[in-house]
Amino acid sequence: QDGTSAPLSGRALLRRSVLSGMAVVAQHLPQFLHPYLERMLEMTHEGELLSSDDAAEQQMVARVLKHVAVGTPVRLTLPKVVAMFDLCVQGKNTEKAVTRLFGVFQEIIVACSPRDLVAHLEQMTTFFLSSLALRRRQCEALPAEEIGRIEERLIDALLAMVMKMNESQLSDFFAKLCDWKTGQCRSGAASAEAGENAGEVLATKVSFFHVLDELAGRLRSIFVPFFEHVFEDCRDELEGLFGAAAQANKTDASGPKPKKRRRKSKEATDAGGAADALQKLPDMGQRWQLELLRLVTSALHKCFQYDIRGNAIQSAVNSKFVSKARVELIRPSLVKQITLSELDADYVHTCVVPCIGQLAAAAGSDVLWKPLNNHILMNTRDPSAAVRLSSLKALKELFEVIGEEYLVLLPECLPFLSELLEDNNPDVEAQCRRTLKLAEDLSGEDLDTFL
């Protein structure tokens, strides 16, 4: 070998030898590692042991850290892991370091006994909440994609902790999570007013609803009652861009009156204002605003999907979460998302449309379906072809999810579908025909005579 490659080979051999020795000691003598934990974590979370692309070497590192996490008492390892977080964030390879650190944290949680969990739950919760502020603190220093991947790893560790909690512990944790969001948003709003980072509030909301969405997906019906604390917040976030548009319209109205123009529908006006409000945000703010809408809609979808008890219009004794009042609260804001189709059609088709279908299924009554159906039908007359297309997709989703029971509203749909069969946009016309075909399959009748 030449003079350049030989030293590198020697360093690699030295690293492997050290890791092999550390692994043996960590496996067989973990009770003696306490004085060396800090140095071991530093070695494995920075420098060459972090940046190396050698797969065998990385497997040895993982083996060492697993033995440390499993074999050393929680009271000794947890403080060292907590202390390492800031060093990992400030290092050159933040994503790899933080991801590895939360791998250790998750191993500690999985291995700890119920008694250890009770003893250290407050410290673990505090560590998690402080780490969750990473997006807010590093939103200008790290790429958005990298922050997202780090946050996903962080939430994986959180879910491991949540799965070991009892109901009382989960309630306490969720209350602290909501308090964290409120405090962080208040701090971020103060910073924005002072002319500092205006994206802190948005970053906090994205992180919070990311956790909410994952908790709803993992805990399913167990977590549905917890939406009582955030249901109105979800509605407010869905209204966010439209609220900003309404405020802008009020400001414009105070100026000189423009010449008369053809009157637009309120939905079209709201959608245009929402687009303007989004474009005023910086690039990262635009991405996070759309990501926030996706997370909120996804969380609501899971809430409706797993709320499987009772019927929405039964007596107040019923424990079902999706009540008549909640359906009426969320319906306008949710259906209004269809008007954002020109901004992000994928968001509307993959998130909003399925969520509307699950809302109808959870509502479970034609009394509650009728206003939802009317709202969607009115959107099929929107000037935007993208909105008309999304409205038809939403209508088809309702027929698919509810099935034959939804045919009670078919007579109201037929005049609108008849109009859309002659739509100038071929995609809208094709979607209309697919919706009619589904209705025909459900009813067993040829609907051409009614069009």
N, C-alpha and C positions, 0 to 999 in steps of 0.2 A: 504494500500500500504506500501511496505517496505521503508526504509530510503533512498534508492538510487533513486527510481522512483518518489517519491513525489516532490523533488526539480525540477526535469526535467519537470514534469507536471505543476508545478507552473510557471516555466520560459516560457513554451509554452503559458500558459494562459496570462501571462504578455505581451508577444510579440503580441498576437492576440488583446489584449485590446489596446495597443499602435497603432497598425496598423489600427484598427477600428476608433480610434480617428483621426489619421492622414488622413484617407480617407474622413471622414466627413468634416474636415477643408479644405482639398484640393478641395473638390467638391463644397463647398458653399462659401468659403472665399479665393480663390486662390490669390486675389490681396494683401493679407497680408503675403504671404508665403516667399517673397523674402529674408528676413533676415535668414530664416531657410533652404533654398534650399540646401546649401552645406552640412549641417548636415543630412538632409533627404536622400540625394543621398549617402552619406557615409554609413548610416545605412542600406540602401537597397542593397548596392553593396559590402558589406564585412561582415564578421562575420557570426553569426547564421542565419540571415535573408537571406543570400546568399546560405549557405550550407544546409539549412533545406530541408528535403524530404516531408514535410507536404504539400499536394496538396492545402488544403484550405488556408493555410498560404501564399503559393506562389500566389494564386489568389488574396488575399488581397494586397500583395505587388504590383502586376500588376495593380490593381485598383488604388492604391495610385499614382503610377508613371504615369498612364494615365491621371488622373485628374491634376497632376502637369504639364505634357506636354501640355495638351489642354487648361487649364485655366490660366496659368501664361504667361505673355507676353514673346515673343521670345527673346527680348533684355535682359531679365533677366535670362531665363533658359539656353539659348545656351552657354554663357560663363562658367556656372557651369558644364554643360555636357562636354565641351571641357576640362576643368581642371581636370575632373574625369578620363579621359582616361588613363593617365600614372599611376595613382594609381591602376586602374583595372588591367593593364598589369603586374604590379609589385606584385600583390596580390597572394595568394595561389591558388585561383580557377580562373585562368585567363579566361578560356572559358566562364564560367557562368557569370562572371562580365562584360566582354566586350559584350557578347551577349545581356545581359539585358540593358546595357548602349545604345547600338545601337537600341534597341527597343524603348527606350525613344527618341532618336534622330529621329527615323522614325516617331514617333507620333508627334513630334514638326513640322516636315516637312509637314506631312499630314494636320495638323491643321492650319498652317500659311497661311496668306492671300497673294495674289500676291504682295501687297505692301511690306509686311514683307520679302517675298522671295527676292525681288530686293534689299532690304536694307541689308540683311544678307547673300546673296548668296556667296560673296567672302569669308566670314568667314567660311561658311559651306564647301565650296570647299577646303579651306586650311586645315580644320579639316579632311576632308575625305582623302585628299592626304597624310597627315602626318600619318593617321591611316593605310593607305594602305601599308605603309612601315613595318607593323608588321611582315610579313613573312621574310623580310630581316633582321630585327633587332632581331627577336626571333627564327631564324631558328635553332639555337643550343640549345635553352632553352626549346622549346615546341615540342611535337610530331607533325609530319607532318599532321596527320589526324586532330588533334585539330586545327592547324593553318588553314587548309582548311575549317573547319566548321565555324570558326570565320570570315574568309574572306567572306564566303557565306552570313553571316548575315550582314556584313558590306556592301556588294554589294546590298542586299535587300533594305537597307536604301538609298543607292545611287540611285537606280532605282526609288524610291519614289520621290526623289528630281528631277531627270531627267524628270519624267513624268509631272512635273509642270513648266518646262522651255519652253520658246519659242525658235525658231530656232537660233536666235542670241545668246542667253544665252548658248544653247547647243554647238554651234560652239566654243564659248570662253572656255567653260569647257573642251571640247575635246582637244583644243590646249594646255591648261594647263596640261591635263593628259599626252599628248605626251611629253611635256617639262619635266614633272616629271620623266617619264621613261628614257629620255635621260640623265637627271642629275643624277639620281640614278645609272644608268649603268656606267656612267663615274666615279662616286665616288666608286662604287664597283670594277671597273677595277683597280683603283688606289690602293685600299686595297689589291687586289690579288697580284699586283706587289710588294707590301710591305711585302708580306708573311702573310697577315692576312686572314680573312675569304674569301675563294675563291668562295663561293657559293652565294655571294650577288647579282651578276649580274643575275644569273639564277633565284634567288628568285624574283627579280624585274620583270623579263620578265614573269614569271608565273603569278604574280599578275596582271600585265598590260593586258595580253591576257585573263585572267579570266574576267576582267571587259569588255574588248572588246567583248568577246563571249556573255556575258549576255546582253550588250547593243544591239548587233545585233539581239539577240533573242527577245528582248522586243520591239524594235523600228522597226524592219523588214525593209521594203523598205525605210522608212524615213532615216535609218542609212546607207544604202548602199553607198551613195556618200562620206561618211566619210572614207571609205576604201581607198580613193585616197591617204590619208596621211600615210597609214600603209601597203599598198599592197606589196611594195618591202620589207618591214620588215618581212612580212609573208613569202615571198619567201626565205629570208635569214635564217629565223629560220628553215624552212624545209630543208635547205641545211646545217644546223649547224653541225650535226654529220658527214656528208659526207665531209664537209670542213675540219674538224679536221682530218679525215682519210687521205685526200689528203695531208695535211701538214705533217702527220706522214710518208706517203709514200715518200715524197720528202726528209725527213730526212734519211730514210732508204736507199734511192737511193744514198746518198752521201757516204755511207760506202762501204765495199768490196762487189763485185758482187757475188750473190749466184749461185749455179749450176743451169743449165737449168732445168726447170720444165714445165709440160704441161701448156700451156697458158690458163688463165681463162678469162671469159668475163669481160668487164669493170664493168657491173652491179654487178656481183658476187664479184669482187675485192672491189668495193665501199661498198657493204653490209658488207663484212668481216671487212673492215677498220672501218666502223661505229660501228660495234659490239665491236671492240677493243677499240675505243674511248669512248664508253659508259662504258665499264668495268673499265676503268681507273678512272672514277668518283667515289666518295664515295657513300655509299648506298643511302643517301638522295638525292645526286646529280643525281643518276640514276633515281630515282622515279620522280624527278622534271623535268628532261629532257624529259622523256616519257610523263609526264603530260603536258609539254609545247607543244609538238607535237600534243597531243590530242586537246588542246585548240585552237591552230592555225588552225588546220584542221577543227575543229567544227565552228570556226568563218568564215572561207572561205566558208564552206558549206552553212551557212546562207546568206552570201553575194551573192553567186550564186543563191540560192533558191529564194531570194526576189528581185533579179534584174529582174523584169518582164516587163520592158518597151522596145519596139523596137526589133531590130535584130542586132546581133554583126557585120555584114558586111554592114550595111546600111551606109548612108553618115555621114560625121563628124558632121552634124547638130544634129544627134540623141543623145539623152541624156542617152542612155544605158551605164551602167558602164562597163560591161564585154565586152570590145572591142576585136578586133582581136589581137592587140598588147598585151593586158593583158592576153589573153588566151595563147599566145605563151610564155609569160614571166613565167607564173606559171605552165604550163603543165609539163615540164621536172622535176621540183622539186617535184611536186605532185605525178606523176607516179613513181618516184624513191622511194617513200615511200613504195611501194609494196615490195621492196627488203628487208625491215625490218621485213618481216613476221616471220622469225625465232627468232627474238628478242621479238616481241610482236604481235602475230597473231590477238589478239582481237582488238588492235589499228587499224590494217590494215583493218580488216573485218567490224568493226563498225564505223570507222571514215573515213578512206581513200577511201574505195570503194564507199560509198554513196556520198562523196565529188566529186569524179571523175564523177559520174553520173550527179550531179547537174551542174558541169562545162560544160559538153557536152550539157545539156539542155539550159544553159544560152548562150552558144556559138551559137547554133541554125543554124548551117551550116555544110554540109558535107565537105566543104573545110577545116574547122577547126577540124572536127571529124577524118579525115583521118590520120593526124600525131599522134593524140591521140591513135587511134586504132592500128596503126603500133607499137607504143611504147609498148603498152600492149601486143600485140601478140609476140613481141620479148622476153618479160619476161616469156612467156609460155615455153620457151626453157631453162630457168634457171636451173642450176644443182640442186637447192633446190626444193624439192617437195612442201614445204610450199609456196614458191614464185609462183610456177606454179599454185597451188590451188587458191591463192589470185588473180592471173592474170585472171583466169577463172571466179572468182566471179565478178571481175571488168567488164569483157566482158559481162557477163550476166546482170549486173546492167545497162550497156549502152543499151542493147536491151529492158530491162524493162522500163527504163525512157524515152527513145526516141521513142520506139515503131516501127511501120512499116517503118518509114523514115530511120531507121538505117540499114534496109535490103540492102541498096545500097552498104554497105561495107561487106555484107555477103560473096561474092566470095573471098575476101581477107582472110577471117577468116577460110574458109573450109579446106585448106591444114594444117593449124595449129591444128584445131580440129580433123582432121583425124589422125594426129600423136598422139594426146593426148588420143585417144580412146584405144591406146595400151600402155598407160603409166604403169610403174611398180607399181605405188602407187594407191591403190584402191580408195582412196578419190579423187584423181585427175581425175581418169577415171569416177567416178560417177558424179563429178561436170561437166565434159565435156559432159556427156550424158544429164544432166539437161539443160545445155546451148543450146545444139542442139535441144532438145525438145521445148524449148521456141522459137528458131528461126523457127522451123517447124510450130508451132502454129501461129506465126506472118505471115509467108509466105504462109501457107496453102499447102505446098508441102512436099513430102517425100524426105529428103536430103540424104538418104542412097545411092542413085545412083550417088551422087556427091563426095562420100567419098572413 
